[in-house]
Amino acid sequence: MLKFAASEIYTISHGIIQNGLIKTNEEGKILSIETFDKLDSDVQFINGIICPGFINAHCHLELSYLKNKIPKNTGLVEFIKSVQQQRKNTELDEINSYIENADREMYENGIVAVADISNSDLSFNQKNKSKIAYYTFLEVFGFNPADAEKILADAILLGKKLNTLPFSITPHAPYSVSKKLFDELNSKRNPHKTIFTIHNQESDEENKFYLSKTGDFNSLYSNFGINIDYFQASGSTSLQTYLPWISSNQKLQLVHNTFTDKADIEFASQTNSNLFWCICPNANLYIENQLPNLELLKNDFCLKTIGTDSLASNSQLSIWEEIITLNKHFPSIQLEELLTWATINGAKFLEMENELGTIEIGKKPGLVGIDFDTNNKKTIAANNKIKRLI
């Protein structure tokens, strides 16, 4: 039996327990949750809080080799161009080493599950042997409608390389997926559509393109040699254009939402009953130097999750660092709410809530200890050291 105690236990499901003691077996299964007056010598005490392991709701493990190689604050279009250029100039051995190190970094930072984007099989080997639970989203691109059926067929073949790991085949972004490919993904021809995730309104250029076929995305297609003569602007924002192309009850996570406005949020809530909104603040600052308007997303119907994005757009893979950034820019959001986004909401999105996301007897959620002044909960800072307990 292992024993962990802290000034406060954030169970997420049953509130905060003062002077809490958790007992687990060696595999991390919660055996009991108690309070204490004094502790035995075999108890590991955290002068702060213990919470469930974190869920990284959006990551690109295969891009880990791009750490410190992509310029900051260039905007999304230039970022995409830089990523594509760097992809051509890296050896496979180097890529594998970075992927292994990134997986280890997430584990040490208390991350127990990851919603991971894959465009290839580069990360599959590491995910199969990792201590972290991965749900892989095989992300498809294709703005030419004629290519839609082949793109889906290729993704189905790629998924077979994942062995027993769970996965879905999902759209990349509205600016890179034709309506025909959206239709293919929604059809019976796609047997792997349990969960969708999509990059949403990460740049204002995306909205400009759908509203009037203007903006920097035109130069992006030209740079990649993609003919978009057939494309007609819808006159609506990207979200209001593509969301009706997806089933109204399809579980869907919208990632980034940096340029999503009130009208978009109201439209989305009326169009899809099974939405999650993923926030990746450090990546948003890295690429566009702007954050989503969380005041608009504070509605009860907006289930929020937290992701790190990739090391191409972030200096680290730590959900706690994302929480620090959110607290800095949105100090009115309480710590318990931020931890809810980082734990049970992500677990629900990945359909892992029976095991992860809350501290409850019988579950194996992982435990994270955070050195913290529990008398001053508004002060969340980088010097609050976190430690994976189990």
N, C-alpha and C positions, 0 to 999 in steps of 0.2 A: 504494500500500500504506500502511495505517495501522498504527502500532505502539503498544501499551499495555503497561506493566509495573507490577508492584506487589510489595510485600514478600511477599504471599501471593495466589495465585490459587485461589479456591474453584471448582473445576470442577463440583462436585456429583456428577458421574458417576465421576470417577477421583481423588477425594480432593483434598488441598491441595498445591499446588506452591509451594515456597519460591522466592523471587526469580524469579518467572515473567514471561515475555514472550509476548504474544499479537500475532499479525499478522493483519490482516483486509484485505479489499478495501474499497472505498468504500461498498459496500452493507452492510457488516458481516458478511460471510461469513468464518468462521474459516479462515485459510489454514495457520497453524502455531501450536503451543504449545511454548515452549521455556523454558529457564532462562538466566540471564545472570550474568556476572561484572561487567561494566561495560556502560553503555548509551551508544548513539549520541545525538547531540543531537536527532534527530527522533522520539525516543520520549517519549510522555507517561507520566510516572511518578506513581503513586499511593502515598503513604506510608501504606500500610494494606493493604486487600484489594480485589480485583476479583472480582465474582461475576456470574452471568447476570442478565439483566433480570428484573424481578419480574412475577409474575402476580397480578393483583387478582381473587381468586376470588369476590368478591361485591360488587357496587356497584349503585347506582341513579342513573345519570347524570342522568336526567330530573328528579330531586329536588334538583339542585344549587342551585336558587334559594332553597331553604329554609335555607341556612346562617345560623346565629345567630338563627333565627326560632322555633325550637321549644325550650321549656323543658327543662332537664336534670332527670334523676332523678325523673321523674313516674311511672314504670312504663309498660309497653307500651300498656295500654288508653288512658291519657290521651295518650300520644304519638301513637297512631293518630288520635284525635279531633283533636289539634292539626294534624296533617298534612292531614287532610281539610278542616279549616277554612281553612288557609292556601292550599290549592290553588284555592279559590274567589276569592282576592283578589290574584292576580298576573297582570300583563300578559304577553302572549306574547313581546314584544321583550325584556323583562327575563329571561324564562326562557331564551331562546336565548343571551343574553350569558353567563349563569351556566354553561350547559352547555358553551359554547366554552371558557370559562376553566377549568372543571374538567377537561376533556379535556387542555388544555395543562399543567395542574398535574400530572396523572398522568404525562404524557410526560416532563416535566422531572424527576420523582421516580423515573425509571427503570422505569416500568411499561410492559411491552411487549404485554400482552394483558389483557383484562378480561372476566369473566363478568358481563354487565350485565343488570339487570332492567328490563323496559319494560312499562308498562301502557297506553302510547299511542305515537304516532309522533313525539313531541316531540324525541327525541334522534337520530332516524334520519339526518337530514341531516349532523349532525356526525360520526356514526360512519362514514358512507360516505366522508368526506373525511379522516378522522383518520389519523395515523401509527401509531396503536395498532391492534392486531388485536382486534376485538370479536366475542364470541359473545353473541348476544342471547337472553335467555329471556323470551318473551312470557308474562307471568304472568296467570293467570286467577283470578277470584274468583267465588263463587256458592254460597251456603249453602242455597239453595232448589233441591231436586232437579228441579223442573219447568223450571228455566232452563238445565239442563246442556247440552243439544244446541245451543241458540242461542249460548251462551257460547263453545263450541268453534268453531262456524262463524264467529263474529265474529273470533276470534283467528286463524283461518286466513286470512281476508281481510286482517287487519292485517299478517300476515307477508309478504304480497306486496309491501308498501311498502318492505321492506328490500332490494330488488333482489337482489344476489348475496351479501349478508352471511349467514353461517350463523346459524341460530336453531332453537330448540325451543319448543314450547308446554308450559308447566309449571305445576304448582299453586303458589299463593301460600303457604298455610299450612293446617294441619289445622282451624283454627277458622274458616276462610273458604271452604272447599271441601267440598261435600257428597260423600258416598260415590258418588252418581250421577255427579258431575263427575269424580271420580277414575276411575270406570269408563270414562267417555268419553275421558279423556286416555290411558288404557291401551289403548283399542280401536283397530281398524283405521281408524276414522274420523278418527283423529289421525295424519296422515302425518309429523308433525314431533315425534318423541319420542325422538330419538337420546340426549339427555341430559336428565335432570330435576334440578331443584334446588328445595328447599323450606325455608322458615323453620321451624325446629324448636325447640320448647321454649325460646323466647326469654323467656317469662314463666312463672312458676309458676301463673298464672291459667289457662293453657292446660291444664295437667294437672288442675286442679280442675274445669274444665268437663267434661272427658272422664270423670273419675273419678265425679263426682256431680252434674254440671250446676249447680255452684255457682260463686261468684266473680264477678269484675268483667266477664267477657265477656257476662254476661247484660245488664248495663247498656249495653254497647257495641251489642249488637243492638237494644236498645230505642231507643237514641239514633239509630240509622240506620233505624229503622222496619222492622226485619226480624223476622218472626214465626218463632219457633223452637219452637213447640208440638210439632212432629213429632219433634224431636230427643230421643233417649234416650241417657243416659250409658252408656258401655260398661263402667264399673267398672275400666278400665285406664288407664294413662297415654296421652297423645295418641299418642306414638310407637308404643307397642305396639298401639294401635287401628288406625292408618291404614297402617302399613308393610305389613301383609299385603294391602292393597288395590292394591299396586304389584308388578309382576312381580319375581320373586326375583333375576333377573339384570339388571334395569334399572340402568344407570349412574345413580346418584343422589347428590347432594350435600346433606347436612343442614347447614343454616346456623344458627349461633349456639350451640345446644346448652347454653345457660346453666343450665338446670335439668334436664339429663339425668343420670340416676344409673347406678350400676353394673348394675342389673337391665336398664335400657333398652339399655345398650351391649351386654350379652351377648345380649339378645333380638335386637337389630339385626344383630349379626354372624352369628347363626344363621338370620336371615330373608332377608337380602340379601347376595349375594357380591360386590357391586360398589359399595360405599359409600365416600364421601369425607366427612370431617367438617371443616367450614369454621369457623374461629375469627375473630371480629371484635371484638377486645378493647376498643378505644376506644369503639365503639358500645354494647357491653354496659355499660360504665361510664357512658356518657352517658344511657342509657335506664333501666336497672334498678340501676345502681351495684353490679353483681355480675359476676364472671367465671365461665366454665365451669370445672369441675374437671378440669384437664389431667392430674392424676395418674391419673384413671380412663381417660383417652384415650391413655395412653402405650403401650397394647398394640400389638404389631406389625401387627395386622389393622386398626387405625384409621389410615387414610391421612388426614393433616391438611393442610388448605390454609389460606390467610390472606386475608381480605377487609377492605375498609375500611368497608363499608356506604356510606350516602350522606352528603352534607353536611347533611342534616336531623338526623343523629345523630352527627356527627363534625365536628371543626374543620378537618380536612385530609384529603387523599386520598393518603396515603403509606404504602406497605407497610413501609418502614423504621421509621416511627413506630409501627406496630403491633408490630414486632419489639422496639422499645425498651420498650413497655408489657409485652409478654410476658416479656422478660428481667427487668424490675423485679419482677414478681409471681411468676415461676417461674424464679429464677436457676439452678436445677439443669439446665435444658435448655440444651444446648450450642448455640453460634452456628451451627455447621454443620448441626445438625438444624433450627433455625428457618429457615435459608436454604433447606433442602430443601423445607420446607413452602411457602415463598414462591416457589419456582421450578419444579422438575420436577414436584412433586405437582399444582400448579395446571395445568401444561401437560398432564399426563396426563388430568386431569379434562376439559379442553377439547379433548382429542385433538389437541394441537399439539406433542407431545413430539418429533416428527421434526425440528422446526425450532427450538423454544424449550426453555428449562428447564435446559440443561447447556452447559458450554463444551467443545465437541468440534469437531474439524476437519470442515468441510462444513456446519455449522449456522450459523444467523443468530439467536443468542439475545438479542442486545442485550448490552451490557456496562455494569455499574454500578461506579463507583469509590467506596470508602468510606474516608475518613480514619479511621485506626484504630490504636491501640496494640496491635500484634500480640503483644506480650509480656504483655498484661493483657486477655485475651479475655473475662473475666467482666464487664468494665466497658463496657457499651454505654450510651451517653448521647446526649442531644439534640444535644450539640456535636460528635458524629461526623458531619461533613458528608458528604452523598452527592452524587454527580455522575453524570449520564448521560454515558457516553463515546461510545456509538454505538447 
